[in-house]
Amino acid sequence: MRYKLPLILGVRLKKMNHSANFPPSFLLLQQEGNLISSCLSLGLTELRAANVHNKGSFYSSLLNLSVGMERLMKAIIIMQHMLNNNLSVPTKKQLKNYGHNIIELYDECVKISVSNSVTLPDRSSLNNINQEILTLLSNFAQTTRYHNLDALSAQQTGKDPLEHWGEIMLLILKQDVTQRQRDKILGQARMVANAIGDISITIMQGLNKQPLTTEEALALPGLHDQAVKYAVLHLINMLSPIRDLISTLSHLAYGLGVAQPPFPQMQEFLEWIWDDRQYVLRKKKWP
């Protein structure tokens, strides 16, 4: 059976000749870009929704952010290797040597940024909160994602990731959230706790597994809501120069003189990473 080309607004479409024979590296990195974007956006969205009454979102955030950041930086390492080695990819063993160590991957990306004249701050230049977040994600990617199960057999290694998040929340509350906003949340919680103290009982634990008073149980969701939006801002500020680095590497593919580029414009999967302070602080769902 023969089909006629369709009419759109009275105009018959013409056949177009184009080459879609992209190399496997292009298609595989394209798929990887979709995965990276999905993991990072889900991680930021889950973090934005997390609080002491929604601890599962902290875990979901850590899982997605650690996977997204690891794969983003490994994609950068693969692309740099291809650019330097006649489009040959690193061996599985070479890539596996990095393991899940996000800190080492970040340091390697800093070296790549220097060789390509892109500004990616080294870890010592990151603020104390971003250094803690990077450490938490690296620990989670390597070992502490199994902390709860390992602790049951007394074989846990590293700090409880929820407890670590709690410490980061306290740092953010102290450094980024105004005293006035903190006092307002605490004052409202205290007023309600006093009003219901004789007719209620609170059986809850904080991120550090310690019992919470009624006042703390009432105050922590509001405090966490203030803290996590700044945590997202810190992450966006850390991800933005990494996006710029992968953008530079993507553009270099067009100077290789090949029929089809070996990888896509990877920054397009991260175009939603926009490091505008007010925009980020207002946004609750990513991308």
N, C-alpha and C positions, 0 to 999 in steps of 0.2 A: 504494500500500500504506500502511495506517495502522499506526503504532507506538504501543504503550502506554508510558506513563511507567514506568520501572523501579521495583522494590521494593528498598529498602535496609533490612535488618534489620526487615522487615515493615511498613515505612512507605512509602507511595506518595509520590513526590516531586510537589510542586505546581509548576505553571508560575509563573515569577517575571517580573514586568514591570520592566525597567530600561532606562535609556538608555545605549547604548554609542557614541553619536555624539560621540566625542572629536574636538577640532579637530586638524588636521594637525600643528600645533606640538607638541601633547601626544604624539602617536604617534612623531614624528621624534625628539624629545628622549628619549622612552622607549627607542628603539633606540640613541640615542647613549649613554644611561646604561649600557646593557648593554655597549657597546663600551668605554667608559671603565673600567668595573669589570674587564672581562677584561684589558685592557692593563695596568692597574696591578697586578692580582693576579699576572699572569704575570711582570711585571717584577720584583716583589719575590721571587717564587719562584725565578726564574732567578738573581737576585743572591745569594740565600741559598745556591745550589749552586755559585757561581762560585769558581774559584781558578786559580792559575797553570797547572795541568794541565787546566783546563776553561775556557779563555779564551773560547770561543764563548758561554758563559753570560753573560759580561760584556757582550758585544755584544747578545745577546737582551734582557738587562735594560735596557740603555740605549735600545734601540729601543722597547720597550714602555713604559717609564717616560716617555720624552720624548713619545711620542704620547698616552699617557693623561693626563699633566699638561697638555699643550697643549689637548687637547679638553675637559678638565674646566674649565679657566679660560675657554676660549672659550664654553662653555655658560653660565657665570656671566655673561659679558659680554652674551650674547644675551638672557638672562632679565632682566637689569637694564634693557636697552634696551626690552624689551617692557613692563616694568612702568612705565617712564617715558614711553612713547610710544603709549599706547592700544593695546597689544598688537601694534604693528607691529614687524617684525624688522629688524635692520640689513641694509643691502645687502651683497651679496657683496664689493663693493669696500671698504666700511667694515671688514668683517671681515678681508679680505685684507691690509689695511694693517698689521695686527699681524704678519703673516707667521708664522714659526715661532719668533719670539723669546720664549722662555719667561720671560726676565727681565722684559721689558716687559709681558707678560701678567700676571705676578705683581704688578708694580707697579700695574697697572690694577685688579686684584682688591683690592689694599689700599685704593685709593680708594673702591671700591664698598663695602668693609667699613665704612669710616668713615661713609659716608652712610647705612648701615643699622645703625649702632651694634653692629657685630660685631667682635670682636677678631681681627685677622689681623696678625701682626707685620710691620712693614716690613723690607726686606732688611737694613738696618743693625742691626736688632734680632736677626737670626738669628745663631746661633753660627757660628764660622768654618767648621766642617765643612759645615753646611747651605748656607752661601753658596757654597762650592766645588762642592757637589753641584748646586746650582741653575745655576751657571755651566757646569758640564760638560754637563748636560742641554740647556741652551739652545744651547751650541755644537754639540752632537751633532745637535739638531733642525735647525739651520740649515746647517751645513757639514761638520763632522768625521765624520758618518756615512759620508762618502765618502773619508775620509782615506787609506785604503790604496790605493784606485784613483787618487786624485789624486796621491799621492806617487810612483807609478810614472812619471808624466809630469812630475814635478818641479813640480807646480802646487798642492801641498798648502797649505792655509791653516789656521792654528790648531794647537793641540797634539794630538798623537796621543791619542785618547780612552782607550786602554788605559794609556798612560803617566800620563795625568791620574788615572785610577782608582787606579793604583799609588800616586800621591802622596797621594790621599785615604785609602787604606788605611794608609799610614804615619802620617798625622795621627791616625787613629782608634786605631791600635795604641799610639801615644804617650799619647793623652788618655783613652781609654776602657778599654783592656785593661791589667790589672795587670802590674807588673814580674814578679811571681812566675809568672804564667801564661806570659808571654813567655819567661822563663828556662827554664821547664819544657819548652816546645816546642823551643827552641834546644838545650837540653842533650840531649834525646832524639835530635834530628837529628845532633848532633855525635858522639854515641856510635855510632850506626849508620854514619855516614860513615867514622869511623875504622876500624870493623870490616870494611867492604867496600872500603876505599880501594885496596887492592892488587889487587883482582880485578874492578874495575868502572871504567867511564868514563861521564861525564855530558855529553851534548850537548843542552843546553836553553837557552832564553832566557826571561828574566823579562818582566814587563809593559812594561818599557822597552827591550826587544829586546837587552839585554845578556846575555852568557853567564852561566850559573849554575854555581856549584860544586856538588858532590854534596851538601854540607851545606845549601846554600841550597835546592836542589831538594827536599830532604827536609823542610825547615822551613817553606817558604812555604805549602803547603796548610793546615797547622795554623794558621799565623798569619793567613792569609786567612779561614779558617773563623771565627776569633775576630772578625776585623775586620768581615766582611760582616754578621754579625748585628747589630752596632752601627750599621752603615750603614743597615740596614732600620729600626732604631729611629729614627734621625735622620729618615728619610723619612716614617715614620708620624707623627712629631711635627710635621713640616711639612705633611702632608696633612690632619691632623685639623681645624685651624681652617679650612681651605678647605672641608672637608666641612660644617662648621658654617655657613659663609657660604652655601653652596648650599641648605642646609636652610632658612635664614631666607628666602631668596628664594622657595623652593618654597611655604612657608606663606603668603607674601604674596599668592599667586595666589588664595587663597580669600577675600580681602577685596575682590575686584574686582567682585563682583556679577554674574558671568557664569554661564550655565547649566552649563558644564563648565570646569574649570580649564585654562588654556592650556599648562601643563606639569605633569608628574608630580612626585611627591615624590622629587626626584633624590637626596636623601641615602640613600634606601633601597637604592640601588645600591652605596653605600659603607658600609653598616652594619657590614661586617667590619673597617673601619679603627678599631681599638680601641687607644688609646695607653696601654696598661698595660705598664710596662717589663718585668716578668718574663714576661708572656704573649708579648710580641713577641720577646724574646730566645730563648725556647724554640721558637717556631714556625718551621717550615721550609717549609711549603707554604701558599700563600695562594689563596683566602680561607680 
